[in-house]
Amino acid sequence: MQTPQIRIQSTPAKLGLTIQNAKHTYKQPKAEQHIEQPKAEVSIKQQPPKLSIDQTKAWKNIGLKSVFVRSEEYANHAKQKGLENIASIAQEGDELMRIESGGNPIASQAKRMADQLWEFNIQPGGSPAYDLVAISFKAGGAMIDVQRNEPILKATKRDPEFQYELGQVAAQIEQYSDVKIDFENLRFKAYRFETNI
């Protein structure tokens, strides 16, 4: 006995997709920056040092004196000798005035005057010359004035740049669906009639 069979063959549909991805670009330009630093203003005032050397005493020590100094010395010396002579004359006058008191004032005065004729003084050299030079030094100062200048900053910002392209999806049917039905050993029986399907 043959069993009736129904054969069904189906083909599924196939859907194809073509996808184009979205594109996104991002760019950030650098900011423009300008920095300027003005130089500081510096002012320096230098006061020169002062050196003073006085050699007057050293020149006097070796006998090199100006005419003014010598005139002053001679005047002082003459004044001193004049006063000494006046004192000596007054003393001698007082001695002669008291001659009655005894003694021999005339002879003693003559002897004193004779002794003075042969009397002289030797004066050794003066002080060393290096001790007689007066040196004074006054250091000079420096006045420094600094005026600083602030930096000059200039910045120009740049906005970011965006670029975007939409993606796309395209769909297409690559294979249509299909159903095939096949009958085998199938018979149709009716009243007084029978046939194969």
Backbone torsions as a table, in degrees:
resi	resn	phi	psi	omega
1	MET	NA	134.9	-179.9
2	GLN	-99.1	128.2	-179.2
3	THR	-83.8	132.5	177.7
4	PRO	-66.6	143.4	-178.8
5	GLN	-132.2	142.0	171.5
6	ILE	-118.1	120.4	179.3
7	ARG	-105.8	124.7	178.2
8	ILE	-118.3	123.5	178.4
9	GLN	-120.0	118.9	-178.2
10	SER	-114.9	143.5	175.8
11	THR	-116.4	119.1	-178.1
12	PRO	-72.9	155.6	176.6
13	ALA	-77.8	145.1	177.2
14	LYS	-118.9	125.1	-179.6
15	LEU	-105.8	125.1	178.1
16	GLY	-102.4	137.8	178.9
17	LEU	-118.3	130.4	172.0
18	THR	-108.6	113.5	-173.6
19	ILE	-109.8	126.6	172.8
20	GLN	-110.9	113.8	-176.6
21	ASN	-64.7	152.3	175.1
22	ALA	-71.4	149.0	179.2
23	LYS	-115.7	130.5	-179.3
24	HIS	-132.4	121.0	177.2
25	THR	-119.8	142.8	-178.7
26	TYR	-133.7	130.8	-179.4
27	LYS	-137.7	129.9	178.9
28	GLN	-115.7	100.3	176.7
29	PRO	-64.7	146.4	178.9
30	LYS	-70.0	144.6	175.9
31	ALA	-70.4	147.4	177.2
32	GLU	-89.0	122.3	-176.7
33	GLN	-126.9	132.2	179.4
34	HIS	-127.7	122.1	179.4
35	ILE	-119.5	126.0	178.2
36	GLU	-126.4	127.7	-179.7
37	GLN	-113.9	100.6	176.1
38	PRO	-64.0	144.5	-179.8
39	LYS	-68.6	147.2	176.2
40	ALA	-70.1	147.2	178.3
41	GLU	-92.9	115.8	-178.0
42	VAL	-114.8	126.5	177.6
43	SER	-120.9	124.9	-179.8
44	ILE	-122.4	120.5	174.2
45	LYS	-111.3	116.0	-176.4
46	GLN	-102.2	119.4	174.0
47	GLN	-88.9	120.7	-176.8
48	PRO	-66.8	146.5	176.1
49	PRO	-68.4	159.1	-177.7
50	LYS	-120.3	118.7	178.8
51	LEU	-112.9	126.1	-179.5
52	SER	-122.1	125.9	178.3
53	ILE	-121.8	119.4	178.9
54	ASP	-112.3	112.8	-178.4
55	GLN	-106.0	14.6	-175.3
56	THR	-57.4	-46.6	-178.3
57	LYS	-66.0	-36.1	179.0
58	ALA	-65.7	-42.8	177.5
59	TRP	-64.0	-38.5	177.7
60	LYS	-64.1	-35.4	-177.1
61	ASN	-63.9	-32.0	179.6
62	ILE	-100.6	11.4	173.7
63	GLY	87.8	4.6	177.4
64	LEU	-92.7	93.2	-176.7
65	LYS	-118.8	151.4	178.2
66	SER	-73.6	162.1	-179.4
67	VAL	-62.9	-30.3	179.2
68	PHE	-69.9	-41.7	178.7
69	VAL	-65.6	-44.0	-179.6
70	ARG	-64.4	-40.4	178.1
71	SER	-61.2	-42.3	178.9
72	GLU	-65.3	-41.3	179.0
73	GLU	-64.2	-44.7	179.2
74	TYR	-62.3	-38.9	179.5
75	ALA	-65.5	-44.8	178.6
76	ASN	-64.0	-40.4	179.6
77	HIS	-64.6	-42.8	179.5
78	ALA	-64.7	-40.2	178.2
79	LYS	-62.9	-42.8	179.8
80	GLN	-63.7	-44.3	180.0
81	LYS	-66.3	-35.8	178.3
82	GLY	-64.4	-43.2	177.7
83	LEU	-64.5	-38.8	178.4
84	GLU	-64.8	-40.3	179.8
85	ASN	-67.1	-39.5	176.9
86	ILE	-62.0	-43.1	179.0
87	ALA	-63.6	-39.8	-179.9
88	SER	-66.6	-42.0	178.8
89	ILE	-63.7	-40.9	179.2
90	ALA	-64.8	-40.5	178.7
91	GLN	-63.8	-44.1	179.4
92	GLU	-65.7	-36.5	177.8
93	GLY	-64.5	-40.0	177.8
94	ASP	-64.6	-36.9	178.8
95	GLU	-66.3	-42.1	179.2
96	LEU	-70.0	-29.3	180.0
97	MET	-67.8	-29.4	-179.1
98	ARG	-104.6	36.8	-178.5
99	ILE	-65.2	-26.1	-179.8
100	GLU	-72.7	-12.6	-179.7
101	SER	-76.6	-5.5	178.9
102	GLY	107.0	172.1	-178.2
103	GLY	88.7	-179.6	-179.8
104	ASN	-129.4	80.2	-175.6
105	PRO	-64.4	-31.2	-178.2
106	ILE	-66.3	-44.4	-179.2
107	ALA	-67.9	-40.1	-178.8
108	SER	-67.8	-36.7	178.1
109	GLN	-66.8	-39.9	179.4
110	ALA	-63.9	-42.4	179.0
111	LYS	-63.2	-40.5	-179.1
112	ARG	-65.2	-40.2	179.0
113	MET	-67.9	-35.0	178.1
114	ALA	-67.6	-40.1	178.8
115	ASP	-64.1	-36.0	-179.3
116	GLN	-68.0	-27.4	179.8
117	LEU	-66.1	-31.7	-177.1
118	TRP	-100.4	6.7	-178.9
119	GLU	-94.5	129.2	175.0
120	PHE	-145.3	155.3	-177.4
121	ASN	-113.4	136.7	174.6
122	ILE	-103.5	119.0	179.5
123	GLN	-102.1	118.1	178.0
124	PRO	-65.0	169.9	179.4
125	GLY	-58.8	157.9	-178.5
126	GLY	-75.1	-164.9	-180.0
127	SER	-68.4	157.3	177.0
128	PRO	-56.7	146.5	-174.3
129	ALA	-64.9	-33.7	-176.3
130	TYR	-68.5	-23.4	176.1
131	ASP	-80.4	-14.1	-176.0
132	LEU	-97.5	-3.6	178.2
133	VAL	-91.4	118.8	-179.5
134	ALA	-93.1	118.8	-179.7
135	ILE	-117.5	127.3	175.2
136	SER	-130.2	139.1	-177.2
137	PHE	-132.2	129.7	177.5
138	LYS	-121.2	114.9	-177.6
139	ALA	-68.1	140.9	176.0
140	GLY	-85.1	154.3	179.9
141	GLY	-108.7	166.8	178.3
142	ALA	-122.5	127.6	176.8
143	MET	-102.6	113.2	-176.9
144	ILE	-111.3	122.9	178.7
145	ASP	-120.3	122.0	-178.5
146	VAL	-117.3	123.9	176.5
147	GLN	-115.6	106.2	-177.5
148	ARG	-83.1	149.3	178.5
149	ASN	-112.9	136.0	-179.9
150	GLU	-70.9	147.0	176.2
151	PRO	-67.6	148.9	178.3
152	ILE	-102.6	115.2	-177.8
153	LEU	-110.7	127.4	175.8
154	LYS	-129.2	123.0	-179.1
155	ALA	-130.7	131.3	176.4
156	THR	-116.5	115.2	-177.4
157	LYS	-78.4	153.3	177.4
158	ARG	-120.5	127.2	178.8
159	ASP	-73.1	148.3	177.2
160	PRO	-68.1	149.5	-179.6
161	GLU	-107.1	120.9	179.5
162	PHE	-109.9	141.5	173.5
163	GLN	-140.4	126.1	-175.2
164	TYR	-133.9	129.3	175.6
165	GLU	-116.6	126.6	-178.4
166	LEU	-64.7	145.3	174.0
167	GLY	-82.4	161.6	-179.2
168	GLN	-133.0	147.0	176.1
169	VAL	-127.9	119.5	178.2
170	ALA	-111.2	125.0	-178.9
171	ALA	-107.7	137.3	176.3
172	GLN	-143.5	152.0	179.2
173	ILE	-89.3	116.0	180.0
174	GLU	-87.2	-24.5	179.8
175	GLN	-152.6	126.4	178.7
176	TYR	-81.4	153.2	178.1
177	SER	-76.3	150.6	-177.0
178	ASP	-149.9	141.6	177.2
179	VAL	-128.3	122.3	176.9
180	LYS	-113.5	128.3	-179.4
181	ILE	-117.1	128.2	-179.0
182	ASP	-127.8	135.7	-179.6
183	PHE	-109.8	142.4	177.7
184	GLU	-142.9	137.0	-179.6
185	ASN	58.3	36.6	179.5
186	LEU	-110.4	126.4	-176.3
187	ARG	-123.2	144.9	177.6
188	PHE	-109.1	124.5	-179.5
189	LYS	-113.5	131.6	177.0
190	ALA	-132.5	-175.7	-178.7
191	TYR	-68.0	117.3	179.6
192	ARG	60.2	29.6	-176.6
193	PHE	-158.0	144.9	-179.3
194	GLU	-153.6	138.5	-178.9
195	THR	-149.2	157.7	174.9
196	ASN	-86.3	141.2	177.3
197	ILE	-104.2	NA	NA
